[in-house]
Amino acid sequence: MTALYAYIQSDFNSPEQIVLPGQPHPPGLLCTDIPFMPAPYLDLPSGVTEFEAMFSSRFWKEIRRRYRMLERHECRLEFMVVSDAAGMQVWLPRVRQVFLKRWEKHYTSCLWTDDDGFALHLRSAARLADSGQAQLVLLLMDGVVVTYALTLLDDSCCYIFHHSALMDEKYKPYAPGRLLFDFIIRQAINQRLRRVDFMQGEGAHKALWTSSQRMVRWRVTSPQTILGYLLHGPRVAYYWLRVRLQNQLELKLKVQYSIVWLRDFMAQPRASG
């Protein structure tokens, strides 16, 4: 899966640009690692009882309240785990529609907005599912996919690689994302995994479950040639500035809104003549 976040250490992914601290430098190249952004993670206990003890009674009371609301409103809740290639071929295109609806008025660089980019992810996810390295976890309400997560399983870690949800006020009171993550974490514990990695980037939905994180790095490499030595410093400065701008949320949002406005403007029909 070439579009995978590069810091996942596995036999199906080779670290390239975004790496963990301490990742060995490639031989024969100039190499500089720039702090990029935090990646939250949760180290898992040995059992569900110990997991529940990590959070306050008020925390679990809120989750139980959501389940009671679903029962009171006679809303049918269903969790589905897709773990084979045939299932991925059916369900990943369906959850893509949830993603596209979520981002239809916002800019995102995710490859799922592009048919060819999504096809690449679909092929990879199907292959990994058949080898026990990928699962698609869905939360459905009355048969509607409300939220989902594509998870990758490697050694003792569950990576929540891709996650999205319907931005519909109808479902918001039930906190479907919270229910989904609770399900995924409990499943990981039952699978005897040791860690859930929420992947790079901060967010309230991640901070709800953990305060632990590690800073991933943006790796800049250049050949050990005269030109490589001359250009390595400017290239590092360029990527350092790029990372700084990307981590400025307010500026990032302004740029994204500008891109969306320009995209919509260019899509408008033009009067002929």
N, C-alpha and C positions, 0 to 999 in steps of 0.2 A: 504494500500500500504506500505508494510514493508520496501521497499527501499527508501521511501520518505525522503527528508532532514528533520531531526527531529525537526528543529525549527519552522516548520509550525504549528501554533496553531489551531487545528481543531478537529472535532469529528471523522475524518477519519485518524488521525495520533496522536500517543502518543509520546511526547518528550522522547528521550532516550540518545543519545550520543552528538549530536550537538544541542545546545540550545541558546536561546536569553539571553542577560543580564537580571538579575533579576528573571530568572525562579526559582521557589521554589525548594529547595533541597528535595529529597525523604526522607521520615522519616525512621529512623533506619539504615541509611547508612552513612559512611564517604563520603564526597563529595568535590571535587575540580574542579573548572571550569577554563580551560586554554584558553586564547585568541587564536582563531583559524584563522579566516580570515574575511575580510569585506564582507558585503552583501549590495550592492547598492539598493536603492529604490527611487521611485518618488512619492511624494504626489500629488494627482490629484486635479485640480481646479474643479469648478462646471460645467464648460462648455468648449466646444471646442475652442471658441474665446479666453477665458482666457488661455487655454493651448498654443495656438499659440503665445500669447503675452509673454510667458515665454522664448521664444527663439528669436534670432535676425532675421531680414529680410533676411540676407545673409544665415542663416541656412535653411530657407524655400525655398529660391531661389535655393539652391543646390538640394533639394528634387524635386522641380518642374522641374528642368533641367533633372533629371533622367526620369521623366514621359515623357517629350518631346522627349528624346532620344528613348524611347520605341516606341512612336508614329512614329517617323521619320524612325526607322528601321522596322516598321510594325510588331513589336513583341507583341503578344497578352498577356496581363497581366490579371491574375485572382487571386482573394483572395477567399479562401474557408474556412468555419468554420464548423468543424465536432463536433456535440454536442450530439450524441446519441450512444448507444452501437453498433448498427449495422454498423454505419459509422466508429467507431473506429476499429472494426474487419476488415474492408476493408482497411482503410487508414494508420493505425499505422504500419502494416507490410511493406507498401510501403515506408513510410518515414524512416523506419529502414534501408532500402537499401541506402538512402542518407547518413545516419549516418555511416554505415559500409564503404561506399566508402570514406567518409571524413577521417576516422581513419584507413584505411587499411595499411598504412605505418607508423603508430604511435601507441604508447601504450596508452590505456585508461582502467581504472578500471570500467567503466560504465557497468552495467549488460546487456546492449543491445548487447554486443558482444557475449553473451552466450544465446543459444536458451531457456534454462529453465528460465534464468533471464528475458529475454524479455517476455516470456509467462506470468510471474508474473505481469509485468507492463501492459501488454495488458489486462489481466483479471481485474486488478484494474482500469485502465483507462476506460474500458467499463462500469464497475459498477458505477464509479463516474460520467461519462457522463450522464447516465440515471437519476442520482439524481441531475443534474445541477451543479456539482462540478468540471467538467473537460471539456476542449475544446481542439481540435487540430486545429490550425490555419496554413493554408498552403498558400504559394505564388507560383503560377505556371506561367511559361512563355512558350507560345506555347504548353501548355499541359504538360510540364515537371515540376515536383516538384523541385524547386530550393532551397527553404529554408522553414522551418517550426518551430513551437513552440508548445509544449504541455503545456498548462496552467491549473492551478488549481485555482478554485474560492472558497474562504472561507470568509464568512461574508462580509467585505467591501474591500477585497484585492484580486488582481489577481497576482498569483505567476507564473513567467515564469520558469517552472520546468525543461524543457528539450528543447534545441534549437540546431539546426545544419544547415549547408548549403553545397551545392555542391562547391567544390574548383575548379571551372572551369573558366578559364580566359574569356570565352565567355560571362559569366554573370556578371563578376566583375564590369564593367563600370556602370551598372545599380544600384549598391549598394542595392541588394535585401534585405539584412538584415535590412538596415535602413528603407526601405519601409515597411517591415513586422512589425517592432517594432512600427512605426508610426501608422499603422493600428490597432495593438493590444491596444495601449494606447488610441486612439480615441474610440475604441469599449468599453474599460473599463470606460471611461468617460460617454459614452451614457448609460452604464449599471448602472450608479450612484455609481460606486466603488470609494473608497477614496485613494487607493494606488496601484501602480504596484511594485512588489518586484522582482528584477532581480536575486535573489538568491545569494548564497555565491560564492565568486570569483570575481576578478577584470577583466576588459577587456575594450578595446577601444570601443567596440560596446555598452557597458553599460555606460561608462563615457560620451558618446555622449549625453545621455539623462539626466544624473543627476550627481551631486557631493555629494549627501547625501548618507550616508551609516551607518551601525551599525556593530559592531564587534561581530560575533557569537562566542560561546565558545565550546570547546571540554570538555565534562563532564567525569570525572573519578570518579567512585564510588567503594567502598570496604565495606565488611561487618564489623560491629562493634564487631569484635572478636579479640583475641590476635594476630592471624595470619593476620587478616585484618589490624590492626594497624601497624604491622611490615612491611607489604608489600605495604601499601598505598603510602608512600613516594617514594620508588623506582618506583612504577607504574606511579606516577605523573611525575617523572623525565623522564621516558621512553617516555610517551606521549608528554611531553614538547619538548623533542629532536625530536621526530617524526614530530610534527607540525612545528618546526623550519626548519627541512630539507625539508618538503613539500612546505614551503613558499619560499625556495631558488630556484628561477626559473631556473637559469643556471644549478645547480646541479640536479634539478628535470628532466630537459630535457636530461641531460647526462644519468641518470638512465633509463629514458623511452627509449632512443635510444638503450641502452645496452640490455634492455629486448626485444625490437623488433628484434635486431640482433640475440640474442640467440634463440628466437622463430623461426625465419626464418632458422637459422642454423640447429636446431633440426628437422625442417620439411623437410630438403633436403634428398633425397633418398640416402641410403648407399649401397656401392658396397658389394655384398655378397662374401664369401670365403676369 
